[in-house]
Amino acid sequence: MLLAPLERTRLGPARGRVLGGARGRVLEVGAGTGANLRWYPPTVGHLDLCEPDLHRRRRLERRVSAGRWPFTVAVHDLGAEGPFPAGAYDSVVATLVLCSVPDPEAAAAAMRAALADGGRLRYLEHVRAGGLPARLLQGALAPLWARLGGGCHLDRPATAAWRRTGLVPVEQRWLRLPLPLRLAIEGQAIIRVRREPPAEGGP
């Protein structure tokens, strides 16, 4: 795994911060081999783990079976675009997912639709670097990195998809990573509520 050296020092603690407030019924999209499992708190009642890749999903299933969890767990073969039950989840989790899905906006829209009223999206994604030299390096390495990293796009502005699908970040924190990744962002988002204008003649 290309990110393994970062797990102990940066990504692991970031997962803990992102998942620490998860509760109730939780959907994790792109669960991989289960790196997030150890960070879920006992406030979670049920956890649905979705992983479309067969090899990773088999490892995930073994990890789930070998552990003792304070919540019920189910593993599914769904990709990031779902379909997921509408409005069924108190928390939807995506960590290092939008960098590799074919259509980030479709995936973000599916996750948004899965959130219950008052639910929260909890995310950790690496994003495109801000400086020109780092961006040029990412662009040059992107094709090779995608082949080695399971389709991960170094130069994708991943988190922009949340806003375009009506999710509003309410808490964010930037992480500095070594090149070629450079930057990651962790946070939470809620569904933007559109207030209808008052009816004519109303208060």
Secondary structure, 3 states (H helix, E strand, C coil): CCCHHHHHHHHHHHHHHHHCCCCEEEEEECCCCCCCHHHCCCCEEEEEEECCCHHHHHHHHHHHHHCCCCCEEEEECCECCECCCCCCEEEEEEECCCCCCCCHHHHHHHHHHHEEEEEEEEEEEEECCCCHHHHHHHHHHHHHHHHHCCCCCCCCCCCHHHHHCCEEEEEEEEEECCCCCCEEEEEEEEECCCCCCCCCCCC
